[in-house]
Amino acid sequence: MDVNPIEMQKNLGGVSYPASKDEIVRQAEEHGASKKVMDALKSMPDKEYDSPAAINKEVGKGS
């Protein structure tokens, strides 16, 4: 999935880490994330993420 990491992180402003996948997806929805960003976040494994970099790394694996 080709998601712009900068765009994705803008949608995740205010997330408190560590954060669960559900918290991350909910925060992105509240910030009006695009369908592409939402699909990428929803496809991540259901676990705790300790930083924005960890999310970018996981989303990058799906590319």
ABEGO torsion letter per residue (X at the ends): XBBBAAAAAAAABGBBOBBBAAAAAAAAAAAGBBAAAAAAAAABBBBBBABAAAAAAAAAAAX
